[in-house]
Amino acid sequence: MKNVTQKEVILQQIKSKETGEKIIFNGVDVSSTKFENQNLSDIEFLKCNFTKCVFINCRLAGVSFKGANLADTVFNNCNFSDANFEFANLERARIENCTIEKSDFRDAKADESIFVKDTFKEVFWEGVSFKFSKIEHCKAENIKSRRCFFENSIFSESMFSQVDFTSSVFIGANWEKVNFINVSFISVVAPVQITKCSFDKIDFFNADFRSADGLSANLREEIVKQAGVVSPQYFKLIWNNIYGRIIIIGVPTLVIYLITANIVNPKFWSIDRLIAKANKVVNKNRDFKDANKLLGIGLSRENLSEDEKIRIKLTLAGILQDKGDKEEALKIYKEVKGIRGSEGYVWEAMGRIAQMYRNEGKTEEAIKEYKELIGNIGGKDTERRAWISLELGDVYRDTGNKEEARKIYDDVMKDSNISIDRKIDGRFRVIDLVRRDGKTEEAINMIEEGLKVVKDIGQRENLLLNKGDILQDKGDKEEALKIYKEVKGIRGSEGYVWEAMGRIAQMYRNEGKTEEAIKEYKELIGNIGGKDTERRAWISLELGDVYRDMGNKEEAKRIYEGVKTFPLNNQNLINEINRRLESLSI
């Protein structure tokens, strides 16, 4: 008799799962598995191991990968809605041709990950680490991306609309052919290479773009020109290299010489250009040798400022870390920590040291470094101190010390010197802690307290949706429905309103109230209109499913075929339409 492994049992459970059935797996290992054309919706994979897995054409609505290890995993042509990736490890993951809606990536780790031709809508990226990641040919809309880490990342040929990058860090990042529309860069640290990007309706309040060749971050017109501006050091280098040649070669020839030298000879490049090029050759070609050479040219310059030295060394350490030479990277970060140049860069080095310790499981060292960093920041940057404190709390939480984590989160919430956004970050963490312990009443009270102080409509809607979800899990469906209807009536952020309407329709459907479900779905489809074709398509499919389940296959077919005429690029969605049509003929 064949021995059946735990993995085989789990995969069979997944395969035999019925529509609408909820399954929870905790801490299981399904690594190196291929999932193709599977519906993994409404499954909770809590702290499970998915390393080196492949997901192709899968539907993952309502799936939870909370705390899961998804390192080196591939997602291709998958659809995520209401997915939970909180605290997940997505290092070196590749996500391509996927639609990700209304999903939560808070405090996930996505270093060295690659996102290609993906669509993100109403997604929480708060606190995510995207170091050395690539985001190419993507569309991101209505994204909460506060206090994220995008060091040495590449954004190319993508569009970001209604995105909040407040307090995020872009040291060494490269933006090329990216459109930013209605985006907040408040308090962003962004010494980046910007090439052929467009900016419309941007908030640069308190943003630090100084190292981008000294351009003012408050004027969009100047930001757009960054790619063509060089630093003052450039002119000194030019003079040192051409002194005495003016008479010999003449002015016209000199002009040609200057232009050519600036283009092809790295010794004439600005520090920003050297750093951007070093990052580019690593990210695109994995050419560590050329990157080190370029950074060496920068470090050999005379009269470098302390900040320029630090920026080059931070980039070098990041490249060494990417290469796998963590010991040497840590050595350089500690060296930068000792330089004591601009505090922002020193704090960045200390943060990376703490993060390295945390990644290596050296909890005591990480805690010590975080505490020292918080002490150094003091009252100089209360926002930065707040989110570093939250990271310290996360370390305690992940090691099981919920009491100390709660204390830190509470301290952030009580700090009168920080923004309401940071306080809400702390509040959501506390809500998660108490929900994990089954303290639903305390979680609801936390939400109620948050509603008393939060003015932002979107945040209020999010808190209310969380309250509705808790009540529904608790079994108080009547009160949950009342909350969802309240969100629907606010008419604030369209995404949250649509989310509330979808949950109302689903509740009616689960309770067998077919007419009410159909009415709600139709109203939702009408509200979406042409604003979000893919979302409208998915909701229309759900409406068709209601008719199918009640035996009206003719109407279901009419709806499915109607959705097939939509201008869709998502192959996973197209596959779902075809699958439903095929199921009607069986």
Sequence and secondary structure as in RCSB ss.txt:
>XXXX:A:sequence
MKNVTQKEVILQQIKSKETGEKIIFNGVDVSSTKFENQNLSDIEFLKCNFTKCVFINCRLAGVSFKGANLADTVF
NNCNFSDANFEFANLERARIENCTIEKSDFRDAKADESIFVKDTFKEVFWEGVSFKFSKIEHCKAENIKSRRCFF
ENSIFSESMFSQVDFTSSVFIGANWEKVNFINVSFISVVAPVQITKCSFDKIDFFNADFRSADGLSANLREEIVK
QAGVVSPQYFKLIWNNIYGRIIIIGVPTLVIYLITANIVNPKFWSIDRLIAKANKVVNKNRDFKDANKLLGIGLS
RENLSEDEKIRIKLTLAGILQDKGDKEEALKIYKEVKGIRGSEGYVWEAMGRIAQMYRNEGKTEEAIKEYKELIG
NIGGKDTERRAWISLELGDVYRDTGNKEEARKIYDDVMKDSNISIDRKIDGRFRVIDLVRRDGKTEEAINMIEEG
LKVVKDIGQRENLLLNKGDILQDKGDKEEALKIYKEVKGIRGSEGYVWEAMGRIAQMYRNEGKTEEAIKEYKELI
GNIGGKDTERRAWISLELGDVYRDMGNKEEAKRIYEGVKTFPLNNQNLINEINRRLESLSI
>XXXX:A:secstr
     HHHHHHHHHHT  TT  EEEES B TT EEES B TTEEEET B TT EEES EEET B TT B TT EE
ES EEES B TT B TT EEES EEES B TT B TT EEES EEES B TT B TT EEES EEEEEE TT B 
TT EEES EEEEEE TT B TT EEES EEES B TT B   EEES EEES B TT B TTTTT  TT HHHHHT
GGG   HHHHHHHHHHHTTTHHHH HHHHHHHHHHHHHH GGGS HHHHHHHHHHHHHHH  HHHHHHHHHHHHT
 TT  HHHHHHHHHHHHHHHHHHT HHHHHHHHHHHHHH  SHHHHHHHHHHHHHHHHHTT HHHHHHHHHHHHH
HHTTS HHHHHHHHHHHHHHHHHTT HHHHHHHHHHHHH TTS HHHHHHHHHHHHHHHHHTT HHHHHHHHHHH
HHH   HHHHHHHHHHHHHHHHHHT HHHHHHHHHHHHHH  SHHHHHHHHHHHHHHHHHTT HHHHHHHHHHHH
HHHTTS HHHHHHHHHHHHHHHHHTT HHHHHHHHHHHHTS    HHHHHHHHHHHHHHH 
